Amino acid sequence: MAAPEAAPSQGADRPVVLPLPPQVPRVRSGRALRWIARSLLRLGGWRMAGSFPDIPKLVLIGAPHTSNWDGIWGMLVKVALGLDIRIFAKRELFWWPLGPILRGLGVIPVDRTAARGLIEQMLERFEREDRFWLGIAPEGTRKRVERWKPGFWKIASAAGVPVLPAYFHYPEKIIGIGEPFHLTGDMDADMARIRAWYAPWRGKHRGV
């Protein structure tokens, strides 16, 4: 997949959020909640670009991750779309009353002490669900890293699903969706190809 061109200038004709194709997993969130989320994105000056693929199972990655604001804007997009995308977090975070809130936002509790590893736990979800999107921040931290964590590649490769790149471009307040990457089995080559695709996009404090 070729790297995208420079981000287009923001215009009033661009939608705040993108339409979801039929096979994309959805939540039953109310219209009022989606309207509030879209209104907050609009007030913040954010728009979406690109398009969602009509794929029932995939791993979505988001970068550059340089600020806690990424999670706030990203969660507003999730709610505004009614998109059912799951994010994993350690089980210890799921105490009352935070646990029900996290589950309501699509966060999956993961037992890091279990005999089966994280990849195995995620593979079980991919096998069990008819539609399952998993979201991962490949950098694993807000700090700049030389190497991305390979967990997303290992999960997508083992599950036989594509990787969908999403990006934050703060200079023009764009949250964009690229075309899916179909993995080749060569982890280093795939990781380099995907990271190079992100080169034009700038987070709040830096690029990738």
N, C-alpha and C positions, 0 to 999 in steps of 0.2 A: 504494500500500500504506500503510495507516495505521500510525502508530507503535505499538509494543507497549505493553501495560500494564506497570506496575511489576513487577519480578521477583518470582516467588512465593517464599515462605519455603522454606528447604531442609527436605526431609523424607526419612525413611528409605525411603519407597516410590518415590522417584524413582530411575531407573536411573543407574548410574555412566556408562554410555555408551548411545547410541541404536542401534536396529537399522538395518541398511543395506538399502534396497530392492534388488530384483534387478539393475537396470541400473547401479548405482553401481560404479565400478571398484574392484577389490580386489587385495590382494597375498597371496601364499601364505606368510604368516607363521605360525609354529607356535603351537599353543594355549598352550604354556608361556610364550612371549614376550607374548602378549596377556594372559594371566593376570597376569603380573608388572606390566605397564603398568596394568591395571585396579586391581591391589592398591595401586600407588603413588598413583594418583588417589584411591582411597578413603581411604588414609592421610592424604593431603593435604586431605581434606574436600571434594573437587570432585565435582560431578555435572553431567550434561548436561540441557538442556531443549530443547523444540521437536521437529522431525522433519526427516529428510533427504528431499529430493524424489527421485522415481524418474526421474532424468534422467542420460543417459550422458555428456553433455558440458556443462561450465559453468566459470565463473570464480568461485572462492570467495574472498571478502575477509574479513579478520579485523581487528577494531578493538574498543576502543582499544588501541593498541600503546604501552605506557608503561614496559615493563620487559623485561629479558632472560628473566625467568621466563615470559613469554608463550610464547616459543619452546619452553621445556622442557615446560610443561603441554600446549601444542598438539601437540608431537611425541608425548607420551605418549598423547594421545587418538587420534592417527593410528595408532599401534602397537596400542593397545587395540581399536580398531575393525577393524584390518586394512584400512584405507582406503588406496587407491592415489591419493594426491593429489600432484601435482608442484609443486615450488617452484624458481624459477630463481635462479642465482647466477653471478657472473663466472667464466670459465673458469680464471683464474689461481689460484683456490682449490683446484683439483682436482689437487694434488700428492700424491705418495705419503707417508704412507698415508692422508691425509685424503680423497683422491679416491674410493677405493672405498667408504669409509664414507658420504660424502655421496650417492653414487649409490644405495647401499643404502637410504638414507632418502628417496629419491624426489627428490633435488635435481638439476636439469638444468643442465649447463654451458652458458653462453651466451657466444658470441664477440662481444664488443662492437666489435671492429675489422672484422667481416665487412661485405661490401658491402651485404648485406641487413640491415635493422634488426631490433631485438628483436621488434617486432610481427610482422614477416614470419616470423621463426624460430618464434614461438609458433603462428602460423597454420598453418605446415607441420605442426606436431604435431597440431593439431585436425583437419586434413584427413586425416592419415595414420592416426590412431588411431580405433578403433571406440568406445572409451570413454576420455575424457580429462578429468580435473579439474585445473585450475590454481589454485594458491593464491597470493594476493598481499596484502601489507600496504599498504593505500592511503595511509596516512600517510607511509610511506617512511622513518620515523625514530621514535625513542622520544620526541622532543621534540614539544611541541604545535605544530601548524601551522595556518595560517589556510585554506590550500587543499590538498586532497588531490592526490596525483599522479594524472593522468588515464590512466595506462597501462592500468590494469585495464579502464576503460571502452572505450578504443580497441581493445583485444584482443577483449573480449566482443562489441563492436559489429561489428567486422570479421568475426569468426567466426560471428556470428549465434546466440550462446548467451546464456543468462541469467546474471545475477550473483546468487550465493547469499551472503547476509550471515551471518557468524558473529561472535559477540561474547564478550568476557571481562567478567564482572561479579564483581569481586573482593569486594565487601561480603558476598555470599552464596556465593561460590565456585561460580559457575555458568558453564559454557561452553555458549552457546546457539546454535541454528540457527534462522534466520528463514525466511520464504517467499521464493522467488526473485523478483528484480526483472527484469522484461522491459523492455529499454531502448527508448526512444522515438525515438532519433536526435538528440535535443536534449541535448547533453552537459551543459551547465550546469544544466538543469532536472533531469536524471537524477542528477547528482552531489549537488545540493542535496537532492533527495528521499531519496537513500540516506543521506546524512550526517544528516539530520533523524531518520531511523529509529533511529539509534544514540544519540540524546539521553538515554534513560533509563539507559544502561549506564555503569558506572564501572570503569576500569582500576585497576591497582595504585596509580597516583599521580594520575589525573585521568580525566575523560571525554574525548569527542572535541572 
